[in-house]
Amino acid sequence: MDLHLTDKRVLVTGSYRGTGQAIAKLFAEEGATVLVHGLEAGTADPIAEEINAAGGMAAPVTGDIRTDEGAAQLASQVDALGPLDILINNYGTADRASWSSADSDAWHEAYDVNVLSAVRMVRHFMDPMKKAGWGRIIQLGTIGSTTPAARMPHYYASKGALHTLTVSLAKELAGTGVTSNIVSPGLIKTKEVETWFMTLAKKNGWGDDWDEIEAKAMEEVTGGLTGRIARTEEVAALVAFVASPLADSITSTNFRIDGGSTAIVS
């Protein structure tokens, strides 16, 4: 399927690693010009170089979007490279603090990192997109926003704010040709999750076959229906479709990619 992303310019925050990296690479494969973002100078360079070496078009950009100054630095670099068509607010972090251990500073930091970093980007790029008559703004959320666990309350609360932000922004952008949506993954197959599953397998006697361990963990831990967790490439594919001109009629929507862990009618 041709997603008609050729010549679109896209910024993926936090794309120097993980899911953001997969998103950046897929956009490049679809013909978009990708701005690969890292918080510190040099961190995005290897990914941009890899994309260019594979025949794609990418440029590294830098800025600590956890601060107003860093966000302004990034925005200035992006503007210098040309008009932005698509903003993917992928960057975010989590820690394992609990209700007892997460103090006020931890709550403030979670909101600053997971919400305000996105807001800073939206506020800068939304008006030029409106003037252009077309654009995409996509947040990366989590299914934990609607089904939060007891652990990491500050993280889930901050990610939950992205959902209300997405809907409010969609209403603000009504009729402009710019859409606002959120993609909410469940567990994603990363090295950290693989290590966690293998630890569970050893503890519970699930054997050492990854496919069997994955299916058992999905059943016992997440309640998923597919017997597997999402791959970064699958999350990237969903993001790319929502960002494409094929999704012109989609806005104010939460896309869950969680293997059916939140199997509800909504």
BAGUZA-732749 format. One record per residue (C-alpha): x, y, z. Coordinates in steps of 0.1 Angstrom, whole numbers, padded with zeros to 4 digits, always signed. Example, Ala and Ser with C-alpha at 12.3 -4.5 7.8 and 13.67 -1.06 7.14 Angstrom:
% residues 2
+0123-0045+0078+0137-0011+0071
This chain:
% residues 266
+0000+0000+0000+0013+0034-0009+0008+0057+0021+0015+0088-0001+0041+0101+0024+0067+0109-0003+0081+0144+0002+0064+0148+0035+0086+0161+0063+0083+0144+0097+0098+0150+0131+0098+0120+0155+0109+0131+0189+0131+0106+0208+0138+0087+0176+0174+0080+0185+0163+0047+0200+0135+0022+0206+0101+0026+0191+0109+0061+0179+0138+0047+0158+0115+0022+0142+0089+0049+0134+0116+0071+0118+0129+0042+0097+0095+0033+0084+0087+0069+0074+0119+0070+0055+0111+0037+0037+0078+0054+0027+0096+0083+0011+0093+0109+0038+0121+0131+0049+0127+0123+0085+0142+0145+0112+0157+0121+0138+0157+0137+0172+0180+0132+0202+0181+0151+0234+0219+0155+0233+0242+0164+0204+0253+0133+0184+0228+0108+0197+0206+0110+0166+0235+0109+0141+0239+0071+0138+0202+0066+0130+0201+0094+0105+0233+0080+0088+0218+0045+0087+0186+0058+0070+0206+0078+0045+0229+0049+0037+0198+0028+0030+0186+0053+0004+0163+0073+0026+0164+0110+0035+0171+0119+0071+0188+0146+0092+0197+0146+0129+0183+0173+0151+0190+0180+0188+0172+0197+0217+0162+0188+0253+0125+0192+0249+0120+0187+0286+0129+0224+0289+0116+0255+0271+0151+0264+0260+0158+0230+0246+0125+0228+0228+0132+0262+0212+0166+0249+0201+0150+0219+0184+0122+0240+0168+0148+0264+0153+0167+0235+0137+0136+0220+0123+0124+0253+0109+0157+0258+0092+0153+0226+0073+0118+0235+0059+0081+0233+0067+0071+0204+0089+0041+0183+0078+0040+0156+0105+0048+0158+0142+0052+0125+0161+0055+0132+0199+0071+0099+0207+0095+0109+0235+0087+0099+0270+0101+0081+0300+0089+0060+0329+0104+0049+0362+0093+0022+0387+0083+0045+0416+0052+0037+0436+0026+0057+0454+0048+0056+0485+0081+0065+0468+0071+0090+0441+0073+0124+0458+0061+0157+0444+0093+0162+0424+0087+0129+0407+0052+0138+0398+0063+0172+0384+0091+0156+0364+0067+0130+0349+0044+0157+0338+0072+0179+0324+0087+0150+0305+0056+0132+0292+0032+0161+0287+0049+0194+0284+0076+0181+0261+0048+0173+0237+0029+0206+0243+0060+0226+0235+0063+0209+0201+0026+0213+0194+0025+0250+0203+0053+0257+0179+0043+0237+0149+0005+0237+0149+0000+0272+0134+0023+0267+0104+0004+0234+0097-0029+0253+0099-0017+0279+0075-0005+0252+0051-0039+0235+0053-0026+0201+0061-0007+0184+0089-0006+0155+0114+0000+0156+0151+0003+0122+0168+0010+0114+0204+0025+0081+0216+0005+0070+0247+0000+0038+0265-0029+0015+0272-0020+0021+0309-0037+0055+0306-0071+0038+0305-0062+0007+0325-0035+0019+0349-0017-0003+0373-0010+0005+0410+0027+0010+0402+0041+0041+0385+0010+0063+0392+0027+0095+0382+0037+0080+0348+0002+0067+0340-0014+0100+0351+0010+0120+0329+0003+0097+0299-0034+0100+0306-0031+0138+0301-0020+0131+0265-0055+0116+0258-0074+0147+0269-0047+0169+0251-0053+0149+0219-0091+0155+0219-0089+0191+0229-0063+0197+0202-0085+0180+0176-0113+0204+0184-0089+0233+0182-0078+0222+0147-0113+0214+0134-0117+0223+0097-0080+0232+0092-0068+0200+0075-0046+0192+0105-0056+0161+0126-0048+0151+0161-0046+0115+0172-0030+0092+0198-0015+0057+0194-0015+0037+0226+0007+0005+0226+0006-0021+0253+0038-0041+0259+0063-0038+0231+0090-0064+0224+0121-0046+0236+0152-0060+0252+0139-0049+0286+0106-0067+0281+0123-0098+0267+0146-0099+0298+0115-0095+0321+0096-0124+0303+0127-0147+0305+0130-0139+0342+0093-0148+0347+0098-0180+0327+0127-0191+0349+0107-0183+0380+0075-0201+0369+0090-0230+0350+0077-0219+0315+0107-0234+0297+0131-0216+0274+0112-0214+0241+0105-0178+0234+0072-0183+0215+0059-0204+0244+0072-0179+0270+0057-0150+0251+0023-0167+0249+0023-0177+0285+0033-0142+0297+0006-0126+0276-0019-0149+0292-0007-0145+0328+0005-0109+0327-0015-0088+0302-0045-0109+0294-0039-0104+0257-0057-0123+0230-0030-0127+0204-0005-0147+0223+0023-0122+0214+0033-0086+0222+0036-0059+0196+0068-0053+0177+0082-0018+0172+0077-0022+0135+0040-0028+0140+0036+0003+0161+0055+0022+0135+0032+0009+0107+0001+0021+0126+0016+0055+0133+0026+0059+0096-0010+0051+0084-0026+0075+0109-0001+0102+0097-0008+0095+0060-0032+0113+0037-0052+0081+0037-0063+0090+0072-0077+0125+0064-0110+0116+0081-0095+0104+0113-0090+0127+0142-0096+0128+0180-0090+0090+0181-0071+0067+0204-0056+0037+0185-0048+0008+0208-0022-0017+0197-0021-0041+0226-0029-0076+0214-0065-0073+0227-0054-0067+0263-0081-0040+0266-0108-0060+0248-0137-0036+0252-0165-0020+0232-0157+0017+0228
